[in-house]
Amino acid sequence: MAQEHGKQQRKIIHIDMDAFYASVEQRDFPEYRGKPLVVGGLPEGRGGVVATASYEARKFGVRSAMPSKQALKLCPHALFVRPRFAAYKEVSQKIREIFSRYTDLIEPLSLDEAYLDVTADKLNIGSAIEVAHQIKQAIKDELQLTASAGVSVNKFVAKIASDLKKPDGLTFIGPSSIEKFIENLPVDKFYGVGKVTADKMKKQGLFTGADLKALSKEDMVSRFGKAGGFYFDIVRGVDDRPVQPHRETKSVGAEDTFPYDLTTAEEMYAELEKIAKTVNERLLRYQLKGRTVTLKIKYSDFKQITRSQSFTEGDNDANFIADTAKRLLDATDLENSSVRLLGITLSNFYPPEIRTKTSSEQLDLFDQQI
């Protein structure tokens, strides 16, 4: 593996909670334990989507982001419950408190996963594998939940490793094993390679990391654009991205996926007002004013569009945000449309100084941008 001489080898852990939302529900409600459980929109509603499925439900093919009606067909005896995000956030905070016993270099990716840099852990344990084991045990003992961990020298490999032995797994991929591991890895298992890109790679005869490694950097970039440079490095085990407890806040937003599709402008206006209030609260928290308002619309057929409007002066007023989003909505063709998701994002901040957020202020994937 490519390694810079004189540079200390990092110790990176990726922690990923196992079926997090469903596991919290099964912990809190004994009647759900051992049964196929689906957390998300209810199947009798319009446009319900699976947020998380328990491992019992996954055996029947139920997966996240799947329409709830499809999940019900796959597993007719599944139990469906609506998400309790307040409960999940409370548990997530306790998990991060456990992380902080070992390191301050914590980069949350969502409520249920995070990167940790334990190159110099607080307790001087020295072994990243032992730190990961202790974190997993603390989560199990204190919160009655399981987590899977990946341990390696960079974020890319640690992220993939955490998924290899789920649930309740711990996988270490050492420096001498990385290149061979990546060479044998199917392209659709690469973190950062989505389905569209993976399909494109396969059509070009690129099925594994070894196939990608045979390409020059110039060829990789010509085929896949800027991301090609990243792929060129990672197939050689090179990923110097740091674990970032502080990230630049370039946008602040919120969005909501509805338990049923919205079909009238009145319904959409009402939801935009709620979302605008959430965005307003977050802007005030970070003392930011945005000059660009972006509306995101996802239809029932999963087609997605965005519309933006920019202003000379920045603003963070809830009414201003809602009114702008409504105008953007009015400018789209909604006739005979069913809307599954709406979102509002503010960016292009004024004043231009960008605030940063600490790891404890990170929001989950369902909160979306910030």
Beta strands, then each sheet from edge to edge (+ up, - down):
strand 1: 12-17
strand 2: 37-40
strand 3: 50-53
strand 4: 79-81
strand 5: 106-110
strand 6: 113-117
strand 7: 147-152
strand 8: 170-172
strand 9: 247-248
strand 10: 251-262
strand 11: 289-299
strand 12: 304-315
strand 13: 339-350
strand 14: 356-357
sheet 1: 5+ 6- 1+ 7- 8-
sheet 2: 3+ 2- 4-
sheet 3: 9+ 14-
sheet 4: 10+ 13- 11+ 12-
end
